[in-house]
Amino acid sequence: MSCKVGRTMDEEGFRQFLEMAGKKQHVAAGLVNQVQVVANYMANERQTGVDAAKGQDIQAYVETLTQKEIKARMRGLMLYYMFRGNASLAKLAGDIREQEISKTRQSFNLHDVRGVNPEHMAKIEAHGIKSAEQMLAAGRTKKQREALAKAAGVPIEAILELVKLSDLTRLPGVKGIRARLYYDAGVDSIDKMAGWEPEALRVMVTEYVERTRFDGIPPLPKEVSSTVAYARRLPKVVEL
């Protein structure tokens, strides 16, 4: 890495930040390398440093990448800007990465969510809605949910439940059983998930499983930590 690039990136501080966040040494090294590549581009093509970059610089860089490169580079860049306290660019990098991931993510069938009312689903499916993605598109706003409830003959409360469950499935690892567990435990939206501290959430959900004898195991600390972190980066799509 050239001296010019070195002045634009706090490599050592970023590495320490990643290791304190629990990243293994080889993972931290890979993330540092991803940001180094971005820093090189910014210095050579945009005549700026990665810390001084603007949103338009990030967008210009993204246009030079393949889909696989976008997911890798934006992950590193998102974490770097989190480390530097630049919330707006961290969110931009996270949003860009999420958009690319969503292009290849398999659609999750709502029938696979535990506890979904089969009669309600049959009526909703008659309107062409089977997946979580389709449910979010059809019920994102209150006005849309009211229209769908009326058209399908399904209670508005049931529509809202399906929308919230669909929204939770946007989180990696939160699908049929996990979505139901979080929903029933009261963490029924991405915003609520983002507002929890990981350990407090793990304790609450564990106590809920034990108290209600929920047919499933509580999440492990690392799982909860990654879920909350991801929820804090996800763009909001549902209007409650």
N, C-alpha and C positions, 0 to 999 in steps of 0.2 A: 504494500500500500504506500503511495507517495506521501511526501510530507504535506502537500496541499490537501489531500483527502483526509489525512490524519487530523488536521486542524478543524475539520468540519464534523467530526464524530467523536463522542466520548466513548471510545471502545472499551476501556478498562472499567469505567463506571457502569456501562451497559452489561458487561459480562458479570460483574458483581451483583447487579440488580437481578439478572436471570438466575444466578446460582442461589441467591437469597429467596427467590420465588420457587425454588425446588427443582429447577431444570438441571438435568444431568449435564456433566461437563461437555460431552460430545454434542448434546442438543444445543447448549448455550453457544458452543463454537459455531455450529451451523447457522444459528440465528444472527450471530455477530457477522458472519460472512455474508448473509443475505443483505444486511444493511450496508456493509462495505461496498457491495455491488451497486446499490442505489446511490451511495455517496459518490462513487466514481462517475456515475451518469450525471449527477447533479453538477459536479465540478467541471466535467468535460463538455457537457451538452447544454447545461442551463446556466453555467457560470455562477453557481451559488453553492452553498453548503447544505447538507441534509437538514441541519438545524434551522437554517434560514429559508428553507424551501416553502413555497406557497402551495395552495390547493391545485392551481393550474400546472405547477411543476410536477406534482404527483400524477395528475391526469395525463400529462404529456408522456411521462415515463411508462405508465400503464399501457399506453397505445403501442409501445415497442415490444410488449411481452406476449408470450403464449399463455393459454389458460392455466397450465400447470405452473408456469413461472409466476403468474399473478398471485395464485394462492400462497406460494412459498414466500415471495418477496413481501407481500402485504402483511403476512403474519409477522415477519421480523420487523417490518416498519411500524406496524401497529404497536408492538411491544416496546419498540425504541421510543416512540413518541409518548407512550404511557410513562416510561422511565424519565423522559425529559419534561413531563408535566404539560405537554401540548395536547390537551383534550380534543381540540377540533380536528387536528391532523390524525390523531389516533383513531377517532371515530371515522374519518374519511377512509383511512386504510382498511379498517374493519368492515365498513360498508361495502367497499369495492371487493374485498375478499368474499364476503357473504354472498354477493351477487353472482360471483363466479361459481361458488359452491352450489348455489341453488339451481344453476343451469344443469347440473349433472345429478343432483340429489333425487333419489327415487321417491315417488309420491307415496305417502303413507296412507293406507286404507283405514278409514274411520271404524270399520268393523273390528279392527284389531285393537281398538282401545277398550280396555276392560270397563264393563258396566254400561256400555252404550245401549240405549233402548232400541231393540230390533224393529219395533213397529214404527218408531220415529224415523229410523234410518231408511226403512223401506219407502216411506213417503218422500223423504228427502232425495233418495236415489232416483225416484221417478222424475225428479227435476234435474237429473244429470249430475248430481253431487255425490261422489263416492270417497274422494280423498280429502286429506287435511288441507292440501293446497287449494282444492276447489271450494272447500268450506270457508276458508279465509277470504277467497276472492268474492264469494257470494254473501258473506256476512260481516264484512269488515266494519261497516258503520251501523249505527242504530237503525237508520232508515232502511238499509238493506235487510237487516235481520227481521224487522217488522214486515217487510214485503214478503220475505221467504216464509215466515211463519204463517202468514195469511194464505199464501199460495199453496203451501204444502199441508196445511191443516195441522200444524205442530205447534205446541205452546212456545211462546217467545222465550221462556226460561230455558227450554230444551235447546233451542237454537243457540242461545248465548253460551250454554254449557259446551256445546260442540265446537263453537268458535274458540272458546278459551282453551279447550283441550287441544284443538288443532294448532293454536298459537304455541302452546308448550312443546309440541312435537318438533318445533323448529330448533330446539336445543339438542345438540348431539347426545345420544344415549337416552333421551327422554321420549319414549314411545308408548306402547300399549299399557304396560303396568306402571312404569315410572310416571307417565303423564297423569294417570288416575290417582296415584299415590300423592303426588304434589297437589293436585286439584282438591282431593278430599281433605288433605291436611291444611287447606286454606291458602296455599301458594298457587292461586289460580290464574296468574298472569305473569308475563315476562317482567313487568314493572315490579311486582311484588318479589319475584325471585331476585331481581337485581338489588333490591333494598335490604336483603338479608346478608349478615356476615356468615361465611361458610360454616364455621363450627357451631354457631347458634342454630343454624338451619338443620345441620346434621342431628344435633341433640333433639330438636323439636320433632323432626320427622321420625327419629328412632323411638321417641316416647309415644308418638302417635301410633306407630306400628304395634308397639307392645300393648298400649291401652285398648286399641280397637281390634287387635288380632287380625290386622290387615294381612291378606294372603300374599305376602311378598316380603322380601328382605329390605331393610333400610340401606341407603346409599353409603358407600365408604367415604372417608374424608377427602381423598384425592378427587373422587367423582363429584362430590358436592362443590369443592373448590373450583373445578373446571367449569361446572354448570353455572355457578354464580358469575364467574368471570365472563363466560360467553353471553349470559343474559345482559350484562352491563354493556356489551358491545353491539347487541342486536338492534337494528333499526325498528322502531315501533310501527306496527302495521294495523293494529286493531284499535278502533275508537270505542271506548266503553261509556 
